[in-house]
């Protein structure tokens, strides 16, 4: 007797998947504003841009980067997009202790966008002309630890914390 197993995967996901994954991610991000570490309008803009980039299927990862009063990056929360169908079970939001973050911390936002897709020019226009994004950011380097995963369908955002 023989048994056959078939594995299939897809690199596509739906707007409903984006909405579901972003519910937990939204709660993570809005916590910085709830603690009054960053302005709500800035956080709202990050969330809108993330939803747009996810719906356009070009977002590879993003980081919320924390800088001390001297302008030195000391920590980042990195979310990595997994869209290949090998999804772990998702976690609820939470796990960030916003009260450990010192007052006066400055925030940066970095997105790793795949500009090899057919919609690259549209994405560049949106980010650089419409939203005034720069192009000079860099990913945080340091000790990386997995924290949580937010998933729906074939879309997953894995959250890591990076400490310098």
C-alpha positions in Angstrom: 0.0 0.0 0.0 1.3 3.4 -0.9 0.3 6.8 0.3 0.7 10.0 -1.7 1.0 13.5 -0.1 0.7 16.7 -2.0 1.8 20.0 -0.8 0.8 23.2 -2.5 1.5 26.7 -1.6 0.7 30.1 -2.9 2.2 33.6 -2.7 -1.2 35.3 -2.8 -3.5 36.3 0.0 -6.7 38.2 0.2 -7.7 41.7 1.5 -9.6 39.8 4.2 -6.4 38.2 5.3 -4.7 41.6 5.4 -7.6 43.0 7.5 -7.4 40.1 9.9 -3.6 40.2 10.3 -3.6 43.9 10.7 -6.1 43.8 13.6 -3.5 42.4 15.9 -0.6 44.3 14.3 -2.7 47.5 14.7 -3.0 46.8 18.4 0.7 46.3 18.7 1.5 49.6 16.9 -1.2 51.8 18.5 0.2 50.9 21.9 3.1 53.3 21.3 0.6 56.1 20.8 -1.5 55.0 23.8 1.6 55.3 25.9 2.1 58.8 24.3 5.5 57.9 22.9 4.5 58.8 19.4 1.6 60.8 17.9 -1.6 59.1 16.8 -1.5 60.7 13.4 1.9 59.3 12.7 0.9 55.8 13.8 -2.3 56.1 11.7 -0.1 56.9 8.7 2.1 53.9 9.3 -0.9 51.6 9.5 -2.5 53.0 6.3 0.8 52.6 4.5 1.2 49.0 5.7 -2.3 48.0 4.6 -1.7 49.6 1.2 1.7 47.8 0.8 0.2 44.5 2.0 -2.8 44.8 -0.4 -0.4 45.5 -3.2 1.6 42.4 -2.2 5.0 44.1 -2.1 5.8 44.4 1.6 8.6 42.0 2.7 9.1 43.4 6.2 8.8 46.5 8.3 10.5 47.9 11.4 9.5 50.3 14.1 12.8 51.6 15.2 13.5 53.2 18.6 16.2 55.9 19.1 17.5 57.3 22.4 17.8 61.0 23.1 21.3 61.0 21.6 19.8 59.7 18.3 21.3 56.2 18.7 19.1 53.3 17.6 18.7 50.9 20.5 15.8 48.6 19.6 13.4 47.7 16.8 10.3 45.7 16.4 10.5 43.9 13.1 7.6 42.3 11.3 8.4 39.8 8.6 5.8 38.9 6.0 5.3 35.2 5.3 3.1 34.6 2.3 4.2 31.2 1.2 1.5 29.1 2.8 3.6 27.6 5.6 1.8 29.3 8.4 2.3 28.7 12.0 -0.6 29.3 14.3 -1.1 33.0 15.1 -0.8 34.8 18.4 -2.9 37.5 19.9 -1.5 41.0 20.0 0.5 42.2 23.0 3.8 41.3 24.6 5.3 44.7 24.2 6.0 46.4 27.5 5.5 50.0 26.4 6.3 51.3 30.0 9.8 50.0 29.7 10.4 52.4 26.8 11.9 55.6 28.1 10.1 58.9 27.7 11.8 61.0 25.0 12.4 57.9 22.8 12.2 58.9 19.1 10.7 56.5 16.5 11.6 55.6 13.0 9.7 53.5 10.5 11.3 51.3 7.8 9.7 49.2 5.2 11.4 46.6 3.0 9.4 46.8 -0.3 9.8 44.5 -3.3 10.2 46.8 -6.2 10.6 43.9 -8.7 6.9 43.5 -9.1 5.0 44.8 -12.1 3.4 47.5 -9.9 6.7 48.9 -8.8 6.3 52.4 -10.4 2.9 52.8 -8.9 4.3 51.9 -5.4 7.3 54.2 -5.8 5.0 57.1 -6.8 2.8 56.4 -3.8 5.6 56.2 -1.3 8.0 58.9 -2.6 5.6 61.4 -4.2 2.3 61.0 -2.3 3.6 60.0 1.1 7.1 61.7 1.0 9.0 58.6 2.2 12.8 58.7 2.1 15.1 56.0 0.6 18.0 56.1 3.1 16.8 53.8 5.9 18.6 50.7 7.1 17.5 47.7 9.0 18.5 47.4 12.7 21.3 45.0 13.5 21.6 43.3 16.8 20.4 40.4 18.9 17.1 39.2 17.4 14.4 37.2 19.2 11.1 35.9 17.9 8.1 37.2 19.9 4.7 36.6 18.1 3.0 35.7 14.9 -0.2 37.2 13.5 -1.8 35.1 10.7 -4.8 34.7 8.6 -5.2 32.4 5.5 -1.9 32.3 3.7 -0.6 35.6 5.2 1.5 35.8 8.4 3.4 38.6 10.1 6.1 37.3 12.4 7.2 39.9 15.0 10.8 40.0 16.3 12.5 42.3 18.7 16.0 43.4 17.8 18.2 44.8 20.6 21.5 46.5 20.2 
